[in-house]
Amino acid sequence: MKESNFYSDEFEQLLREKTEQYKMYPSEKVWKGIHGSLHTKRRWFITGMSLLITGILFFAGRELLSPSKQELVKRSPVTAHNIADPAAAGGNDDNNASPLIALAGQRHNAANTATGRHSAASIDDRAYRGISVRLSDPAESLPDISGMLSQVMSLPAAPPSIPLIAVVHTPSPAPMAAATSEDAIVFNAGASLQQGRNVNSTLAPNMTAAAGTSANSDLPAHTARANTTKTLAVTRSGAGSVTGSETLVDSTGKAASGNVVFTDAIADQQRINWLYDYAVYNLPAAAKRGRKYFQMYASPTVTYRSLSGGELGSKTLMRGDAKDYLDHKPGLGFEVGGMMMYRVTRNLTVKVGLQFSFTRYTMKAFVNDPQRVTNDLNSSYGYYLDSMTALANFRSFNSKAQINLTNDFYQLAAPIGFELRVLGNERLQLNVAATIQPSYLLNGNGYFLTTDYMNYVKAPPQYRKWNLTGGLETFLSYKLRNGLRLQAGPEFRYQLMSSFKSGYPIHETLKGYGLKIGIVKAIP
Amino acid sequence: MTEEAILQGCLKNSAAAQRELYNRYSPKMLAVCYRFAHNREDAEDMLQEGFIKVFSQMHTFQNKGAFEGWIRRIIVHTCINNLKKNKRFNESLDIVHAAGIQVREESVPSIVQAKQIVECIRILPIGYRTVLNLYAIEGYSHKEIAEMLDIEESTSRSQYTRAKQMLEDILIRKKILPKPREKAEWLFAIR
């Protein structure tokens, strides 16, 4: 038995010795798996931030380098419909009203009563309906115009009344030739637009304004006898206009009698440009660009703590700085808030608001038996020392068991600052901003290091309730079609005063950075 | 890097400190895992899982005892959990395979002996091998083994007795261990 026991122990010892000598070297993939598992959060964070920044840069670059075209209207000349030779139609071309006439419509105007007063009912409005008005040039950066024009696209059932001005001229042997001798009817609709953009639409030279048929009955007798083709007062594009004193003669050389209304180009435009008139008088005025905005934002943040100090009166408590005795790591927090903004100039906006923030960081500590500790403080007088006694359960160096202490802070702040646009256009902008944030600490029951650097205690009276924080940020701003602006970009915050009151010799300042995401809406 | 510095670095989740710790202890720990595992790949999986637990639970190390012993306990527990999860306790012994391995009769260096002893241990059935590893090499008591493996303490004792006998037979067959008559002389000689 002895021998077997002896052998048994020897055998086991042999096994232990030999197996201890044996080593195996793992492949590299084992370490990669360990490392990847331990640092997953950082990898996801880096991956997510990289994708976000890459996406923002991609869209920003695309928009800045090749801005998307905003074609509010399409290129298309106004087409003439139902233009007919009044003679062929037997003089009755009610059913074939020129769109030009139809567009002009009628408007009662005492200043142009000689030939032009017609009731709306006398104009065949069948051609009026369903006509799509298209302007030739796109308005690229005129959101207000787009709103106006989009309303204009829906024509009212009844056309507005515009005085019908007919210039009567005697027929030539070839009326059509006479017609062709006239310049093409120019429909000038754009001269009075704010941007001074002219919109031209032409009819074929032979086309006549056939609505004069219905106008015939109201025209003075001589015009009816003249059996003329009647045209509207025209604007000759580029070739001058019919001036007021000019008298047209018929083929017999007799001056046409009766009332002939001569108009200049500007008056022509105003009369026949019903589009503009309608827009001005019937459509609501486009709202002016405001200067007031409201912003809402949220920002996940990471907060770091830095410690300094350790001097009490004229003596240093411990060797080295407080941070040399501590092991802490940043924590994740957030900010949410709203700001009122006022645009001072095109590029500068001032803002003021209200913000709620949550900050957190953790500290390594060690559990200890509760003990009373005395903190020496600087008194208000400077050279007299004060003290504070507290109960400490945790130590800053190795003791029973390690524990992570978490300090959470809730603050209310009133940021005041400005935003400056440094690059970009109306749609996409790059901005920088700076704020000063007076803040109020809503709670103050975190742990802090005692002046001997050995213990952690809670002493709410030592926390400074009012503090000041500076903030810097840069962000991209993108304007949506509905007028809202999206903003996103990094921000950095730095607490300017210590978290503790001035009497406490150890100074703690919090620094944080985060990604701020906001929405801005104009206030009418 | 001192062990204290490595510990502090690992607590701060420093990748450099973690790598240093891994480089120091992974060769031995892989050998531990290899004695429990079915093959090298399984052993590396156990090692990876074990070290992840080591780094995750670093803050629970209370400076009581050697750091290597603490790591080793985590690795062993990881191996046991892995075996229980994969239900590898029902494999049968393959003596034919063990008998087919040729061993040179001349004395071999100690390290080769170590490798061969480990390989012989791995020949044992998984249940025998586990109890043998835990009792004879890792130093757990039968009571602790019974708790870890969810078996009776008496079962642990009987398993160990059979495992030891079987291992001896394998070692003798492989001429790593001398025959019974020469045991005592041989044991003194190898020291």
Interface residues (C-beta under 8 A of the other chain):
Chain A: E3 Y7 S8 E10 F11 E12 L14 L15 R16 K18 T19 E20 Q21 Y22 K23 M24 Y25 P26 S27 K29 V30 W31 G33 I34 H35 S37 L38 H39 D327 K329 K364 N398 K400 A401 Q402 N404
Chain B: Q8 L11 K12 N13 A15 Q18 R19 Y22 S26 P27 K28 L30 A31 Y34 R35 R40 A43 E44 L47 Q48 F51 I52 F55 S56 H59 T60 Q62 N63 S110 I111 Q113 A114 K115 I117 V118 I121 L132 A136 I137 K164 L167 E168 K183 A184 L187 I190
